[in-house]
Amino acid sequence: MNDFVFQSPTRFVFGRGYADKVGEEVAALGAKRVLLVYGGGSVVRTGLLARVTASLEAAGVSHVELAGVRPNPEVGLVRKGIELARAEKVDLVLAVGGGSVIDCSKAIAFGVPYQGDVWDFFSHRATIGDCLPVACVLTIPAAGSEGSASCVISNDALNLKRGVNGDVFRPRVAILDPEVTFTLPQYQTAAGAVDIICHICERFFSGAGPVPVTDNIACGIIRAVIDAANTVAEKPNDYDARATIMWSGTLAHNDLCGCGRATAPEKRAGGWESHGLEHEISAHRPEVTHGAGLAVILPAWMRYVWRSNPERFLAFAQGVFDVEPVDETDEATEDAITFAIDELQRFFVGLGMPRTLADLGLAPEEVDGWIDTLRQNKGERFGELRPLTMDDARAIYRSAF
């Protein structure tokens, strides 16, 4: 087990009806006036926004609203939010939504004290310092942004999608009410389950050897998500299954599943190859749901790299899909690993996720554009389990059609 630093300072308030507690929670943080950030109309249609604003009013917390956050949030709205937060002198940013809304809120929060353009942080021209506190009411379990030190923002003008990391912008409090997810469409639920599993896999397939306690946590959460997602597909209002998915999304991305697997104590475990590859797709085509893209890219990456560390993939096959230990022959190893990858993709497709990039309306002619921006973001080589060249990346993309 490698050295590590684990920090999870977020207060998680989890349970039925807890969306109505947001006012008292942000008031306890000392907030007097908040910027309330949300996406499209779903929080309005379901009545959640009205519940949140009523809770704020009851707690004596005033608010100003910023609506319109899209999936794959764009820096233009972040800039608008920063201006609004400054003008209204807010003292906390409150996100009501999924990962896109929370990430937009995080970027606003660390952009407010900064005198330059917020994209400077994503282009590595500035380092995040001060930050307004962030709180959230989670509506879509997927990105894990409610407890993570991650923030990903797109820049449409540059066809770029980039992330930054920092404990300073982890939410101070996260309200997790599984009942608010009952109305989620199956496609969003499925894409969220994929993203959750991929967050764990990015850490599991790092360069470190076995870390039994972390590996068992990781495989156990994946198994729980598979079971719960299959249940929700048949019974959308199954509270326990919805609760399992919601809490799994948090644990998948608050770094618990990487403890002891990173190459340095302060570093996040894993090479994040699948996320790196998918981010280029949804940067160029923002209409592509991140989890849906990952449903295609993760299995394609697995098939391309597993021979670099078959022991790690066998551990995954055994821990997640109960594959029996195999003998030392190459054929038995390949059969076991191929079975596990196929089972994972069958699960994704069974939930309604795409099998190929063509299923997402993408074309092979787009690959060169993805490679151009991938090179800008990652350099000529990136990754950890098996560092990928741009030729490797191109081969993975093409194998996914």
Secondary structure, 3 states (H helix, E strand, C coil): CCCCCCCCCCEEEECCCHHHHHHHHHHHCCCCEEEEEECCCHHHHCCHHHHHHHHHHHCCCEEEEECCCCCCCEHHHHHHHHHHHHHHCCCEEEEEECHHHHHHHHHHHHHCCCCCCCHHHHCCCCCCCCCCCEEEEECCCCCCCCCCCEEEEEECCCCEEEEEECHHHCCCEEEECHHHHCCCCHHHHHHHHHHHHHHHHHHHCCCCCCCHHHHHHHHHHHHHHHHHHHHHHHCCCCHHHHHHHHHHHHHHHCCHHHCCCCCCCCCCCCCCHHHHHHHHHHHHCCCCCHHHHHHHHHHHHHHHHHHHCHHHHHHHHHHHHCCCCCCCCHHHHHHHHHHHHHHHHHHHHHCCCCCCCHHHCCCHHHHHHHHHHHHHHHCCEECCCCCEEHHHHHHHHHHCC
